[in-house]
Amino acid sequence: MDTEDRRGRRYTGSWAWQRRAACRGKDAALFFHPAGERGERGQEREDAAKRVCTRCPVRGQCLEYALAADERYGIWGGLTEDERRVLSARARRRGRPATAGPPRRN
């Protein structure tokens, strides 16, 4: 299945990884903050979501998807939207696409 992001790029990878995700069946509210959430409550929710991601067997694939699809909200692959934005900006400055892992060697 193709997904087009806000810049017209497509994610054409397989969605099969989602069936093995540690977050499958969890309340989505854990991974997406409600409007106006601030402070300690927000940090506790983020920390809990990241703990789920830490033990996830498909964390890298999840993050790859989020970067490719330009997901702007929620915890994906163990990173918040702000953390993914920083990762993407660093990659752009280096002239590379953002990836979930170290640069691939040819």
N, C-alpha and C positions, 0 to 999 in steps of 0.2 A: 504494500500500500504506500502510495506517495503522500507526503505531507508538504505543503508549501509554506514557507515562513513569510514573515512580513516584508522581506526584501526580495521575494520571488525565488529564493533558493529552495531546492527540494531535498527532503530526506527520503531516500529510496531503500533504506535498509529494512531488514525483516523485523516484524513486531513480535516474533516468537519469544524473545527474551522476556517480555512482560509476564508471560505465564510462570516464570521462575523467580520473579521479583519478590523480595522480602516484604514489600509494602502491599502486595496483592491481598485484598480483603481487609486492609486497615482503613480506618476512617480517613478520608481525603483531607479533612480539616487539620490533621496533624501536619500535613505537608504544605498547606496553603494558608497563609495568615488571613484572619478576618480584617476587614477595614478598620483602621484606627488602632490596631494592636501595637502596643509599645511596652518597653521596659522589660521587667523581670518575667512577666507572663509570656511574652513573645520569645524571649531567650530560652525559657524552659521548653516551649513547644518546639523550637528549632533544634535544641539539643536532643530532645526525644526523637524527632524525625531523623536526625543524623545518626543516632544510635541504631535505628532500623537499617539505615543505609550501610553502616559499617559492616554488618554481617550479611549483606546482600551479595549473592553470587553473580549478579548481573549489573553491579554498580557502574562499571566502566561503560557498558553498552547504554545504560540509562543516561549517563553524562554525555556520551557521544551524541545520542539523540537530542538531548536538550540543547547542546551547542549547535548542532546542525539545523535544528528547527527554530532556533532563537527563542526558546521558551523564556518568557519574561517574568513568570510568576512561579513561586513554589520551590520546594527542595527537590532537586533532580540529581541523581548520582552523588548524593551527599553534599551538594553545594547549594547555597542560597542564590537567589537571583543576583544579588550584589557580587557574590564571589564569582559567579559565572561571567558577569559583565567585566570584572577585572581580568579574568583569564582570557576572555575574548579580546579585550583591548591590548593586552600584552602581545598576544599572537598577531594582531593587526600591525602593531609597531614593528614586529620582526618580519612582517611580510608573509606570515604563514596562517593557515586556518587554525582555529582553536581545536585542540583535541583533548581527549581524556587522559592520554598517557604521554610518555616522552616522544620527542620527534622520531618519526620513522626513518630508518636508513634505507637507502636504495642499494 
